[in-house]
Amino acid sequence: MNFSCSVCDNIYDFPKVPIWLCDCGKPLVVHYNWENKVKSIDIIENELSLWRYKSVLPDIQTIISLGEGHTPLIPISNNVYVK
């Protein structure tokens, strides 16, 4: 896995945690090198944040969550929902 700038294409082996910005100030994009690799997606059923998919997220030492993820869709009219 590596990270590249979304604008200038600089490549980094590790993100600039916690900011995840390139030296040029633009956001980094993660690239998984999954070609020719067999990897299962292990879902942690009792975790309700995006960290339930930790097996396929970039490796980081500290997991930070603001309670995001697994939130309901709320109907506000016919065929219109808000998150």
QUINORGI-V421433 format. One record per backbone hydrogen bond with DSSP energy under -1.0 kcal/mol. CO is the residue of the C=O (numbers start at 1). NH is the residue of the N-H. Records with the same first field share a line. If there is no record, write none. Layout:
CO->NH, NH
This chain:
2->31
3->12
4->29
10->5
12->3
15->17
16->19, 20
20->28
22->25
26->22
27->6
29->4
31->2
32->34
34->37
43->45
44->47
49->52
50->53
51->54
52->44
53->56
54->57
74->82
77->80
80->76, 77
82->74
